[in-house]
Amino acid sequence: MDHSSLWLTPKKISSHPASVLLANTADKTLSHAYSIFTDWLSSAAPDAQVICPDSIINDASKCLKLSLSADNASGDIPAGGYKINADPTSVCISGSDTSGLICGIFDYIRRVTLADGFVSFTAECVPSQPLRMLNHWDNADGSIERGYSGRSFFFSDGKLIVNERTEMYARLMASIGINGVVINNVNVRGSAKRLLTADYADSLEKLGELFGRYGIKLFICPDFAAPISVGGLDTADPLDERVVSWWNDVITSLFERVPSFGGFLVKADSEGQPGPFAYGRTHADGANMLARAMKKFGGIVIWRCFVYNCTQDWRDLRTDRARSGYDNFMPLDGEFEDNVILQVKNGPMDFQVREPVHPLFGAMKHTNIMAEFQLAQEYTGQQKHVCWLVPMIKDILDHHTKHALPDDRVSRTVCGVAAVANTGDDFCWTGSELAAANLYGYGRLLFDETLTVSQIADEWTRLTFGSDEKVVSAVKEILCGSHKAYEDYTAPLGIGWMCKPNHHYGPDPWGYEFDRWGTYNRADRDCAGVDRSPSGTGYSTQYAPELAELYGSAATCPDELLLFFHRVPYTHKLHSGKTVIQHIYDSHFEGFEQAEHFAALWASLKGRVDERTFQNVSARFEEQLRCAKEWRDIVNTFFHRLSGIPDEKGRKIYD
């Protein structure tokens, strides 16, 4: 096999029944659900006999009866949810639908695996987020934009692939509750523009059937200019009747042909992608035209809000990229069809290790919103550095927007969450074996927001590495401390970026400072940071009044966001009592020391984890330490040379 099964790699169960009786197997709609269980059982308890309802049972006390149901006839199971009743002789798993049932089966398997026995319990589970998505930035030629785990397993040389690996992918995603997958890049290039045409109809149908068996909806990213690029029209104006008719035909064909088709994810008028602005139309005009065509099929249009001026003049101190999402979309609140969802990045910039939560959350009260994260570690170490993002994701979803709402947390202002996937065709799927913890934790958190980050880390570690307590303790410590360590040795106090342009790996404090992308730190000999206060760009005023006041003053702004919102002297005192410059020095030395500690922890596990995994992670720790040292020394030297202020502790900083 050319790939790992990750957290689904079967573990032998020491305490198990002698036989398992499969009830109601005559219901053919349940055959796939039963096969998930029996496939697992054949590896976890290979000597347990699987028997049918009419079989003779020699010892009923050693037989487990498994009953599955997905009809929800009583209607008492909420959408996407399930119930489990398990005791030593029977297990009943009921789902609201196929998706709920599949999630219930994997929950049962997870609990049995972690307990090393067929435990008794009852559970009633409802997903915290209705829509739990992954966005793949895979191109039709097999490359992956911002991919750090090999090439695409969906595409190769213009062909869409459906094989044993894509089935394993669907199984992995269903096991953590993912129920929607976008298979191609939002920047639609090459033959991916023809995903809308008959060229891909057969393979999309096959993939849709596969996803449907696991309760997953299939989405694609269309080229907004497809009426021109593949349709032969001379316009893509969303209000032109010819364009409307063309899209109606395309969308009807997709829904009639492709099982489990969910709809579109659209990037328009962003970073050179075509959109409605070219015709004097609004984002609402573009999104609504597509949404009306798929409403009768139950489809949705997800419209990205990553729209900003990417030709900014660095001399312009008033134009602020951070403002753009709110400025572009807030005036359109209430103008979108009810099957349009605006996809909003977790912060106003671009997946930095630290940003404020996006001000659109909670502000758009008449529009469907979903949050977008990035598991692909474009700005957080590119899966060479350990950077577990689940604590950050949980903090953002738990963030109080302070808008006048019954529940003002971000998680309650959205109807779903998406993340840019971190997978590829590497053996371990995610480049680094430890990066799979981001994928697992993301799915688990969206399904059950009551889980703590410690619980998620414990689950993933035990399912991946087993129950050796030294391994569990070490890996959990690495995961749970990794995000802070990465933040400490990279861009300080929310200032962001400071990375090498284009590929975004490694330090370059002024790499983007005089470029067109609006990603500035404004550092000079006296001060650093961007003034986004009411007297600066005014970005802080986009928040609800309580947060606007908090962020709007350097005296009250949280330390970790100070340089995002304010331009302050290096001698400015933080709430911690340190000056800005001393915090920069201290955090960069401490972050590197933490990385060294994590590498040593991992090295201590040699012989306790399999050699392939040990070498995979060890090689990445070697690179992480090299790069973290560069970050430490370059950032500290940069600010030392600008400010001329020495380190109070006399550590080595290069003059």
C-alpha positions in Angstrom: 0.0 0.0 0.0 1.4 3.4 -1.0 -0.2 5.3 1.8 -0.8 5.3 5.6 -4.2 4.8 7.2 -3.2 7.4 9.8 -5.5 7.4 12.8 -7.6 4.6 11.2 -4.7 2.1 11.3 -6.3 -0.8 13.1 -5.1 -1.6 16.6 -5.7 -5.2 17.9 -8.4 -5.2 20.6 -7.5 -7.4 23.5 -11.0 -7.8 24.8 -13.6 -8.6 22.2 -16.7 -10.8 21.6 -16.3 -14.2 20.0 -18.8 -13.3 17.3 -20.7 -10.3 16.0 -24.2 -10.7 14.7 -25.2 -8.2 12.0 -28.9 -7.4 12.3 -31.1 -6.1 9.5 -28.6 -6.8 6.8 -31.4 -7.3 4.3 -31.6 -3.5 4.1 -29.3 -2.9 1.1 -29.0 0.8 1.9 -27.0 -0.2 5.0 -24.5 -2.6 3.3 -21.8 0.0 3.1 -22.2 1.1 6.7 -21.9 -2.6 7.8 -18.8 -3.0 5.6 -17.1 -0.2 7.4 -17.5 -2.0 10.7 -16.6 -5.4 9.4 -13.5 -4.2 7.6 -12.3 -2.7 10.8 -13.3 -5.8 12.9 -11.3 -8.1 10.6 -8.1 -6.3 11.6 -8.9 -5.2 15.1 -10.3 -8.6 16.2 -9.5 -11.1 13.4 -10.7 -14.1 15.3 -14.1 -12.7 16.0 -16.7 -14.4 13.7 -19.2 -12.3 11.8 -22.5 -14.0 11.5 -25.9 -13.3 9.9 -29.3 -13.1 11.6 -30.3 -16.7 10.7 -27.1 -18.2 12.1 -27.0 -20.5 15.1 -25.4 -18.8 18.1 -23.7 -21.3 20.4 -23.1 -18.9 23.3 -25.2 -15.7 23.2 -23.2 -14.2 26.1 -20.1 -14.1 23.8 -22.0 -12.6 20.9 -22.4 -9.0 20.1 -25.5 -7.9 18.1 -24.9 -4.9 15.9 -27.9 -3.0 14.6 -27.6 0.0 12.3 -30.3 2.5 11.2 -30.3 5.7 9.1 -34.1 6.2 8.5 -34.7 8.4 11.6 -38.4 7.5 11.3 -39.2 9.2 14.6 -37.4 12.3 13.6 -35.8 12.6 17.0 -32.2 12.7 15.8 -31.1 16.2 14.7 -29.5 16.7 11.2 -26.1 15.0 10.9 -26.4 13.5 14.4 -26.5 10.0 15.8 -27.3 7.9 18.8 -25.3 4.9 20.2 -26.5 2.5 22.8 -23.8 -0.1 23.6 -23.6 -2.9 26.2 -21.7 -6.2 26.3 -24.3 -8.0 24.1 -25.7 -5.4 21.7 -24.8 -2.2 20.0 -27.4 0.0 18.3 -26.2 3.0 16.1 -28.9 5.2 14.6 -28.1 8.2 12.4 -30.3 11.0 11.2 -29.1 10.1 7.7 -26.2 8.3 6.0 -23.7 11.0 7.1 -24.9 10.8 10.8 -24.8 7.0 10.7 -21.3 6.8 9.3 -20.1 9.3 11.9 -21.7 7.2 14.6 -19.9 4.0 13.4 -16.6 5.8 13.5 -17.3 7.2 16.9 -18.0 3.6 18.2 -14.8 2.3 16.6 -12.8 5.2 18.1 -14.1 4.5 21.6 -13.5 0.8 21.4 -10.0 1.4 20.1 -9.1 3.9 22.8 -10.6 1.6 25.5 -9.0 -1.5 24.1 -12.4 -3.3 24.6 -16.0 -3.3 23.5 -17.2 -0.8 26.1 -20.7 -0.1 27.3 -21.9 3.5 26.9 -24.7 5.7 25.5 -24.2 8.7 23.4 -26.3 11.3 21.6 -24.2 13.4 19.3 -25.1 16.4 17.2 -22.5 18.2 15.1 -21.5 21.6 16.4 -21.1 22.9 12.9 -23.6 21.9 10.2 -21.1 22.3 7.3 -17.6 20.9 7.9 -15.5 21.3 4.8 -12.1 20.9 3.3 -11.0 23.1 0.4 -8.3 21.4 -1.7 -6.1 23.8 -3.8 -5.3 21.0 -6.3 -4.7 21.8 -9.9 -5.7 19.6 -12.8 -2.1 19.0 -13.8 -1.5 17.3 -10.4 0.3 20.2 -8.7 -1.1 21.7 -5.5 -0.9 25.4 -4.7 0.6 25.9 -1.3 1.0 22.1 -1.1 3.6 20.6 1.1 2.7 16.9 1.0 3.6 15.8 -2.5 1.2 16.0 -5.5 -2.5 15.7 -5.8 -4.3 12.4 -5.4 -7.4 13.8 -7.1 -5.7 14.9 -10.3 -2.9 13.8 -12.6 -2.1 15.2 -16.1 -5.6 16.7 -16.5 -7.5 13.6 -15.4 -9.6 13.2 -12.3 -8.6 10.1 -10.3 -11.0 7.8 -8.4 -9.2 4.8 -6.9 -8.4 3.0 -3.7 -6.5 6.0 -2.3 -9.5 8.3 -2.9 -11.7 5.8 -1.0 -9.2 5.8 1.9 -9.3 9.6 1.8 -13.1 9.6 2.0 -13.0 7.1 4.9 -10.5 9.2 6.8 -12.6 12.4 6.3 -15.8 10.7 7.3 -14.2 9.3 10.4 -13.6 12.9 11.7 -16.9 14.3 10.6 -16.0 16.1 7.4 -19.2 16.3 5.2 -18.1 18.6 2.3 -15.0 18.5 0.1 -13.9 21.0 -2.6 -11.6 19.1 -4.9 -9.9 21.8 -7.0 -8.1 25.0 -6.5 -10.0 28.3 -6.1 -7.5 29.8 -8.6 -9.0 27.8 -11.5 -6.3 27.1 -14.1 -5.8 25.0 -17.2 -8.1 22.0 -17.8 -9.8 22.5 -14.4 -11.9 25.1 -16.2 -13.5 22.2 -18.0 -14.7 20.5 -14.8 -18.1 22.0 -15.7 -18.2 20.2 -19.1 -18.8 16.6 -20.3 -15.0 16.1 -20.3 -15.2 15.3 -16.6 -18.8 14.0 -16.3 -18.0 10.3 -15.9 -15.2 10.8 -13.3 -17.2 13.3 -11.3 -20.1 10.9 -11.3 -17.8 8.2 -10.0 -16.3 10.4 -7.3 -19.7 11.7 -6.3 -20.9 8.1 -5.8 -17.9 7.3 -3.6 -18.2 10.5 -1.5 -22.0 9.8 -1.1 -21.4 6.4 0.5 -19.4 8.2 3.2 -21.9 11.1 3.6 -19.7 13.7 1.9 -20.9 16.3 -0.5 -18.7 17.0 -3.6 -18.0 20.7 -4.5 -16.0 22.2 -7.3 -14.5 25.6 -8.0 -15.7 27.0 -11.3 -14.1 29.7 -13.4 -16.4 32.7 -13.1 -15.6 33.5 -16.7 -16.5 30.0 -17.8 -19.2 31.2 -20.2 -16.3 32.7 -22.2 -13.4 30.2 -21.4 -15.4 27.0 -22.1 -18.9 28.2 -23.2 -18.1 30.2 -26.3 -19.9 33.3 -25.2 -18.4 36.8 -25.5 -19.4 37.8 -21.9 -19.7 36.5 -18.4 -21.9 39.3 -17.2 -24.1 37.7 -14.5 -27.1 39.8 -15.5 -26.9 38.8 -19.2 -29.7 36.4 -20.1 -27.4 34.3 -22.3 -25.0 33.9 -19.4 -27.8 33.0 -17.0 -29.1 30.4 -19.4 -25.7 28.9 -19.9 -25.1 28.5 -16.2 -28.6 27.1 -15.7 -27.8 24.3 -18.2 -24.4 23.6 -16.7 -25.7 23.4 -13.1 -28.7 21.3 -14.0 -26.4 18.8 -15.8 -24.1 18.6 -12.8 -26.8 18.0 -10.2 -28.6 15.5 -12.5 -25.4 13.6 -13.3 -23.2 13.8 -10.1 -24.5 12.1 -7.0 -23.9 14.0 -3.8 -23.0 17.2 -5.7 -23.1 20.1 -3.2 -22.4 23.2 -5.3 -19.7 25.7 -6.0 -16.9 27.5 -4.1 -16.1 30.7 -6.0 -13.1 33.1 -5.9 -14.0 36.2 -7.9 -12.5 39.6 -8.3 -9.5 38.6 -6.2 -5.8 38.4 -7.0 -6.5 38.5 -10.7 -9.4 36.1 -10.8 -12.4 37.1 -13.0 -15.6 38.3 -11.4 -18.7 40.5 -11.7 -16.7 43.8 -11.2 -15.6 43.6 -14.8 -19.3 44.2 -15.8 -20.1 46.8 -13.2 -21.9 44.2 -11.1 -21.6 43.4 -7.4 -20.6 40.3 -5.6 -24.2 39.7 -4.7 -25.1 39.9 -8.4 -22.5 37.2 -9.2 -23.3 34.9 -6.3 -27.1 35.1 -6.6 -27.1 34.3 -10.3 -25.4 31.0 -9.6 -27.4 30.4 -6.4 -30.8 30.7 -8.2 -29.7 28.1 -10.7 -29.0 25.5 -8.1 -31.6 26.4 -5.5 -34.1 23.8 -6.7 -31.5 21.1 -6.3 -30.6 22.1 -2.8 -27.2 23.3 -3.8 -25.2 26.1 -2.3 -22.8 28.8 -3.6 -19.9 29.5 -1.3 -18.4 32.9 -2.2 -15.0 33.8 -0.8 -14.6 37.2 0.8 -10.8 37.4 0.2 -11.1 40.5 -1.9 -8.6 43.3 -1.6 -6.4 45.8 -3.5 -3.3 43.8 -4.5 -1.6 46.8 -6.2 -1.1 49.0 -3.2 1.5 51.7 -3.1 3.6 51.2 0.0 3.9 55.0 0.4 0.1 55.2 1.0 -0.4 55.1 4.8 -4.2 55.2 4.6 -5.1 52.3 2.3 -5.3 49.2 4.5 -5.6 45.7 3.2 -7.1 44.6 6.6 -10.2 46.8 5.9 -11.0 45.3 2.6 -13.2 42.3 3.5 -15.5 44.4 5.7 -15.5 47.4 3.3 -16.4 45.2 0.3 -19.1 43.0 1.8 -20.7 44.7 4.8 -22.7 47.1 2.5 -24.2 44.0 0.8 -25.6 42.4 4.0 -29.0 41.1 3.3 -28.6 41.1 -0.5 -27.6 37.5 -1.0 -29.9 34.5 -1.7 -30.4 32.2 1.2 -28.4 29.5 -0.4 -25.3 31.7 -0.7 -22.7 31.5 2.0 -19.9 34.0 2.3 -16.6 32.3 3.3 -14.6 34.6 5.5 -11.0 34.0 6.5 -10.4 33.7 10.2 -8.5 37.0 10.2 -8.4 40.1 8.0 -5.1 39.4 6.3 -4.0 35.9 5.3 -3.6 33.0 7.7 -0.9 34.5 9.8 0.2 32.9 13.0 -1.5 35.7 14.9 -4.2 38.0 13.6 -7.3 39.5 15.2 -10.6 37.7 14.4 -12.2 39.0 11.3 -14.7 41.8 12.0 -17.3 40.4 9.6 -18.2 37.6 12.1 -21.3 38.7 14.0 -21.6 41.9 12.0 -23.4 40.5 8.9 -26.7 39.6 10.6 -28.7 39.0 7.4 -26.2 36.9 5.4 -24.9 33.3 5.8 -21.3 33.2 6.9 -18.7 30.5 7.2 -15.2 30.7 8.6 -12.1 29.7 6.7 -8.8 28.4 8.1 -5.7 27.0 6.5 -4.4 23.6 7.6 -1.8 23.8 4.8 0.9 25.7 6.8 1.7 28.3 4.2 2.7 30.9 6.9 3.2 28.5 9.8 6.2 26.4 8.8 4.9 24.5 5.7 4.7 21.2 7.5 8.4 21.2 8.1 7.9 22.9 11.4 5.5 21.4 14.0 2.7 24.0 14.5 -0.5 22.5 15.8 -3.2 24.9 14.8 -6.1 23.4 16.7 -5.7 25.6 19.8 -5.8 28.7 17.6 -8.8 27.4 15.7 -10.6 26.7 19.0 -9.7 30.1 20.4 -11.1 31.8 17.3 -14.3 29.8 17.2 -14.8 30.6 21.0 -14.0 34.3 20.5 -16.8 36.7 21.6 -17.6 39.2 18.8 -19.4 41.5 21.3 -22.2 42.0 18.8 -25.8 42.1 20.2 -26.6 38.4 19.6 -28.1 35.7 21.8 -24.7 34.0 21.6 -21.9 36.2 20.2 -19.2 33.6 19.8 -17.8 33.2 16.3 -18.9 29.5 16.3 -22.5 30.6 16.7 -22.4 33.4 14.1 -21.4 30.9 11.3 -23.3 28.1 9.5 -20.1 26.2 8.8 -16.3 26.1 8.7 -13.9 25.3 5.9 -10.1 24.8 5.9 -7.5 24.7 3.2 -6.4 21.0 3.2 -2.9 20.0 4.1 -2.9 16.7 2.2 -1.1 15.2 -0.8 0.1 11.9 -2.2 2.9 11.5 0.3 2.8 8.1 2.2 1.7 9.9 5.4 -0.7 12.2 3.5 0.5 15.4 5.2 4.3 15.6 4.6 5.1 15.4 8.3 3.6 12.6 10.3 2.8 15.2 13.0 0.9 17.5 10.6 -1.9 14.9 10.4 -2.8 16.1 13.9 -4.0 19.3 12.4 -6.3 17.4 10.0 -7.7 15.1 12.7 -8.1 17.8 15.3 -9.8 20.2 12.9 -12.5 17.7 12.0 -13.1 16.5 15.6 -13.4 20.1 16.9 -16.0 21.0 14.3 -18.1 18.0 15.1 -17.8 18.4 18.9 -16.8 21.9 20.1 -16.9 20.8 23.7 -13.7 18.8 23.3 -10.6 20.4 24.8 -7.4 20.6 22.9 -5.8 18.3 25.4 -8.5 15.6 24.7 -8.0 16.0 21.0 -4.3 15.7 21.3 -4.6 12.6 23.5 -7.1 10.9 21.1 -4.9 11.5 18.0 -1.7 10.5 19.7 -3.1 7.2 21.0 -4.9 6.4 17.8 -1.7 7.1 15.8 1.0 5.8 18.1 -0.7 3.5 20.6 -0.8 3.8 24.4 2.9 3.9 25.3 2.6 6.6 28.0 6.1 8.1 27.3 5.1 8.6 23.6 1.7 10.0 24.5 3.2 12.5 27.0 6.0 13.6 24.7 3.8 14.0 21.6 1.1 15.9 23.5 3.7 18.3 24.9 5.1 18.9 21.5 1.7 19.5 19.9 0.2 21.7 22.6 3.2 24.0 22.8 4.1 24.2 19.2 1.9 27.1 18.0 3.2 29.4 20.8 6.8 28.4 20.0 6.4 29.1 16.3 4.8 32.5 17.1 7.6 33.3 19.5 10.4 32.8 17.1 8.7 34.4 14.0 6.8 37.6 13.6 6.2 39.3 17.0 3.1 40.9 18.6 0.8 40.4 15.7 2.9 42.3 13.2 2.7 39.3 10.8 4.5 38.4 7.6 8.3 39.2 7.8 8.7 36.1 5.6 10.4 35.6 2.3 8.2 36.8 -0.6 6.2 34.5 -2.9 7.0 31.1 -1.3 6.5 32.5 2.3 9.1 30.2 4.0 11.9 31.6 6.2 12.5 35.1 7.6 12.8 38.3 5.6 11.7 41.3 7.7 11.5 43.7 4.8 10.7 41.2 2.1 7.2 42.6 1.5 7.8 46.1 3.0 8.1 48.0 -0.3 5.9 45.7 -2.4 2.3 45.9 -3.6 0.6 43.4 -1.3 -0.3 45.7 1.6 1.6 43.6 4.1 3.8 46.2 5.9 5.4 46.4 9.3 6.4 50.1 9.1 9.5 49.5 11.3 12.1 52.2 11.5 14.7 53.3 14.1 12.1 54.6 16.6 8.9 52.6 16.1 7.2 49.5 14.6 3.7 48.4 13.8 0.8 49.7 11.7 -1.5 52.4 13.0 -5.0 50.9 12.5 -6.6 53.0 15.3 -9.3 55.5 14.6 -6.7 58.1 13.9 -4.8 55.8 11.6 -6.5 53.6 8.9 -9.6 53.2 11.1 -9.6 49.4 10.8 -10.2 49.1 14.6 -13.6 50.8 14.2 -15.0 47.9 12.1 -15.5 45.9 15.3 -18.4 46.0 17.7 -18.0 49.1 20.1 -16.6 47.1 23.0 -13.8 45.6 20.9 -13.3 48.7 18.8 -12.5 50.6 22.1 -10.3 47.7 23.3 -8.3 47.6 20.1 -8.3 51.3 19.3 -6.0 52.3 22.1 -2.4 51.1 22.6 -3.1 51.3 26.4 -5.8 48.6 26.2 -4.9 46.6 23.1 -3.9 43.0 24.0 -0.1 42.5 23.8 -0.3 39.8 21.2 -2.0 42.1 18.8 -0.3 45.4 19.7 1.8 45.8 16.5 -1.1 44.8 14.3 -3.2 47.7 15.6 -0.6 50.3 16.6 2.7 51.9 15.7 4.5 52.3 19.0 8.1 53.1 20.2 10.4 50.2 21.0 10.4 51.4 24.6 6.6 51.1 24.9 5.7 49.1 28.0 3.5 46.0 27.4 0.9 44.7 29.9 3.5 42.1 30.8 5.8 44.9 32.0 8.4 44.3 29.3 9.2 46.9 26.6 8.4 46.0 23.1 12.0 45.5 22.1 12.8 43.3 25.1 9.7 41.2 24.4 11.0 40.7 20.8 14.4 39.6 22.0 13.1 37.3 24.8 10.4 35.6 22.7 12.7 34.8 19.9 15.3 33.2 22.2 12.6 31.4 24.1 10.8 30.2 21.0 14.0 28.6 19.6 14.8 27.0 23.0 11.3 25.4 22.9 11.9 24.1 19.4 15.2 22.5 20.7 13.2 21.0 23.6 10.6 19.5 21.3 13.3 18.0 19.0 15.0 16.4 22.1 11.6 15.0 23.2 11.1 13.5 19.8 14.6 12.1 19.8 13.9 10.3 23.1 11.2 8.3 21.4 13.6 6.3 19.1 12.6 2.7 19.3 9.1 3.5 20.7 7.6 4.7 17.4 8.1 3.0 14.0 11.3 3.8 12.2 9.7 5.4 9.2 7.8 7.8 11.3 10.7 8.5 13.6 13.0 9.4 10.6 10.2 11.4 8.9 9.7 13.7 11.9 13.4 13.8 12.9 14.4 15.2 9.5 11.7 17.9 9.8 12.9 18.8 13.3 16.4 19.2 11.9 15.1 21.7 9.4 12.9 23.4 11.9 15.8 24.0 14.2 17.9 25.4 11.3 15.1 27.7 10.2 14.0 28.7 13.7 17.6 29.8 14.4 17.5 31.9 11.3 14.2 33.5 12.4 15.6 34.2 15.9 18.8 35.8 14.7 17.5 37.7 11.7 14.5 39.2 13.5 16.5 40.1 16.6 19.3 41.6 14.5 16.8 43.5 12.4 15.2 45.2 15.3 18.5 45.7 17.2 20.1 47.4 14.2 17.1 49.7 13.7 16.6 50.6 17.4 20.1 50.5 18.7 18.7 49.1 22.0 20.7 46.3 23.5 19.3 43.1 25.0 19.0 43.5 28.8 20.3 39.9 29.2 23.4 40.4 27.1 22.7 37.5 24.7 24.3 37.2 21.3 22.6 39.5 18.7 24.5 40.4 15.6 25.5 44.0 15.1 
